Amino acid sequence: MEKNRSVFAERLIALRKEKRLTQQELGNLLKVTRSTIAGYEKEGREPEYMILIAISKFFHVSTDYLLGCSNNRNSNTRTISLSKQQYYLLRLFNFLNNFNRGVLLERATYLLEKQQKIN
């Protein structure tokens, strides 16, 4: 591994080269600029969640593999699709601290129970 290059960067480069794609071609496929791909590969930039998922799907590898959490390229878990609302809610949840996550979960449980009583 090149000095100061992340596992993500190394793996992205290797996967891109396996498919014989240029940075420009990969950028076009992911709807990002060539300089964005270069940033991921050379400057230590990290992709947003949706881009990470798109990279994972395109190369048929798990996000855990891309991030260096696993050496297994394939995920044993199912991939699910999220609506924009679900993705937005998940992003908000991830930005909350543990206390506020608990508050949100309690409120969501309350709303679900209230809805079930109405139906």
C-alpha positions as CSV (number, residue, x, y, z in Angstrom):
1,M,0.0,0.0,0.0
2,E,1.3,3.4,-0.9
3,K,2.2,5.6,2.1
4,N,-0.7,7.7,3.3
5,R,-3.2,6.0,1.0
6,S,-6.3,4.5,2.6
7,V,-7.5,1.0,2.2
8,F,-10.6,2.5,0.4
9,A,-8.3,4.3,-2.1
10,E,-6.2,1.2,-2.7
11,R,-9.2,-1.0,-3.2
12,L,-11.0,1.5,-5.5
13,I,-7.9,1.8,-7.7
14,A,-7.6,-2.0,-7.9
15,L,-11.3,-2.5,-8.7
16,R,-11.2,0.3,-11.3
17,K,-8.1,-1.2,-13.0
18,E,-9.6,-4.7,-13.0
19,K,-12.5,-3.3,-15.1
20,R,-9.9,-1.4,-17.2
21,L,-11.7,1.9,-16.5
22,T,-10.1,5.4,-16.4
23,Q,-11.0,7.8,-13.6
24,Q,-13.1,9.7,-16.1
25,E,-15.0,6.6,-17.2
26,L,-15.7,5.6,-13.6
27,G,-16.8,9.1,-12.8
28,N,-19.2,9.1,-15.7
29,L,-20.7,5.9,-14.6
30,L,-21.1,7.1,-11.0
31,K,-22.2,10.6,-12.2
32,V,-19.3,12.4,-10.5
33,T,-16.3,14.2,-11.9
34,R,-12.9,12.7,-12.7
35,S,-11.4,14.9,-10.0
36,T,-13.8,13.4,-7.5
37,I,-12.5,9.9,-8.3
38,A,-9.0,11.2,-8.2
39,G,-9.7,12.7,-4.8
40,Y,-10.9,9.3,-3.5
41,E,-7.8,7.6,-4.9
42,K,-5.1,10.1,-4.1
43,E,-6.2,12.8,-1.7
44,G,-7.9,10.7,1.0
45,R,-11.4,12.1,0.2
46,E,-14.2,9.8,1.2
47,P,-17.4,9.4,-0.7
48,E,-20.9,10.2,0.6
49,Y,-23.0,7.2,1.6
50,M,-24.9,7.0,-1.7
51,I,-21.8,7.1,-3.8
52,L,-20.2,4.4,-1.6
53,I,-23.2,2.2,-2.2
54,A,-23.1,2.9,-5.9
55,I,-19.4,2.0,-6.0
56,S,-20.2,-1.2,-4.1
57,K,-23.0,-2.2,-6.4
58,F,-21.1,-1.3,-9.6
59,F,-18.1,-3.5,-8.6
60,H,-20.2,-6.2,-6.9
61,V,-18.4,-5.9,-3.6
62,S,-19.5,-5.1,-0.1
63,T,-19.1,-1.7,1.5
64,D,-17.3,-3.4,4.3
65,Y,-14.7,-4.6,1.7
66,L,-14.4,-1.1,0.2
67,L,-13.8,0.4,3.7
68,G,-11.3,-2.2,4.8
69,C,-13.6,-3.7,7.5
70,S,-13.5,-7.1,5.7
71,N,-11.3,-8.8,3.2
72,N,-14.3,-10.7,1.8
73,R,-15.4,-8.9,-1.4
74,N,-18.9,-10.3,-1.3
75,S,-21.4,-9.4,1.4
76,N,-23.4,-12.1,3.0
77,T,-26.2,-9.7,3.8
78,R,-29.0,-8.7,1.6
79,T,-29.0,-5.3,-0.1
80,I,-32.1,-3.2,0.4
81,S,-33.3,-0.2,-1.5
82,L,-34.3,2.9,0.5
83,S,-36.6,5.6,-0.6
84,K,-35.3,9.1,-0.4
85,Q,-37.4,9.7,2.8
86,Q,-36.0,6.5,4.4
87,Y,-32.4,7.5,3.4
88,Y,-32.9,11.0,4.8
89,L,-34.3,9.6,8.1
90,L,-31.4,7.2,8.4
91,R,-28.9,10.0,7.7
92,L,-30.6,12.2,10.3
93,F,-30.5,9.3,12.8
94,N,-26.8,8.8,12.2
95,F,-26.0,12.4,13.0
96,L,-27.8,12.3,16.4
97,N,-26.0,11.5,19.6
98,N,-27.1,8.3,21.5
99,F,-29.4,10.2,23.9
100,N,-31.3,11.8,21.0
101,R,-31.4,8.5,19.1
102,G,-33.2,7.0,22.1
103,V,-35.7,9.9,22.2
104,L,-36.4,9.5,18.5
105,L,-36.9,5.7,18.8
106,E,-39.3,6.3,21.8
107,R,-41.3,8.8,19.8
108,A,-41.4,6.6,16.7
109,T,-42.6,3.7,18.8
110,Y,-45.3,5.9,20.3
111,L,-46.5,7.1,16.9
112,L,-46.6,3.5,15.6
113,E,-48.7,2.3,18.6
114,K,-51.0,5.3,18.1
115,Q,-51.4,4.5,14.4
116,Q,-52.1,0.8,15.2
117,K,-54.9,1.8,17.6
118,I,-56.5,4.0,14.9
119,N,-56.4,1.2,12.3
